[in-house]
Amino acid sequence: MDRYTSPERLADQYSDTQKLRIRQETHQRYGESPVSFLEWATDLMNIRPGMTVVDVGSGRGIYHPLFMERGARVIAIDRSPGMAQEIKNTCLSILGDAQAIPLPDAICDRAVCNHVLYHVPDQRLAMRELRRIVRPGGRVVIATNGAQNNARMYEIARLAASDLGSPDTLTHSSPFKLEDVERVREIFPDVRVEIFHSAFRFPEAEPALRYWRSMRDDPELETAMRPRIDEIIRAEGVFRVPQVAGCFVADT
């Protein structure tokens, strides 16, 4: 089974908020863009006071303060009890699957599904569900990464694996990328793609490795990665890892 949709891996990554929190905090602390992805993506939603926003795969709900600042009522859907528990006091939090959203048709003005669909086995079904719950004249925003996101981090990992004499089995190929726009157009024919360019700037190896560790727990590989990152920092001043993410924006 694909590592992105494996139930065991999803449980490891999302049964509680710890690993997701590490990655999100890394973006907040080490991202070089003066505007956060959260602010940028929220602006694309064009939320107005009184609107209902459904956040599918809501995780820790880090977008919700921005939605509420704009006057929205938020309904959060997540399949992880740990995630739902963390945000139950800040919004209407419902356990549910993106492939069968437990809400009536046309219940909201905006639906958002941020960095989730690569974990969903049937992405087309999930997108049909997003379209179903949004009223005519509404908007669906789906965030994901580009093919080159984190490519430098993975290149360091592959070189470190080679140092250890390990086979090159590391890949960062996602099953749902910004480049998969034609798949999205099957459900949302008029979708447009918006791209957000940024980068991590790590002044030392440890925060980069902490981020890596939240995705892949391999102490031997991590030990081999550290001197390679240190060497880059000595040569360049920082370890810069380009980030390419973005949103599919579809009006209904």
Buried (B, 14 or more C-beta within 10 A) or exposed (E): EEEBBEEEBBEEBBEBBEBBBBBBBBBEEBBBBEEBBBEBBBEBBBBEEEBBBBBBBBBBBBBBEBBBEBEBBBBBBBBBEBBBBBBEEEBEBBBBBBBEBEBEEEBBBBBBBBBBBBBBBBBBBBBBBBBBBBBEEBBBBBBBBBEBBBBBBBBBBBEBBEBEEBEEEBEBEBBBBBBBEEBBEEBBEEBEBBEBEBBBBBEEBEBBBBBBBBBEEBEEBBEBBBEBBEEBBEEEEBBBBBBBBBBBBBBB
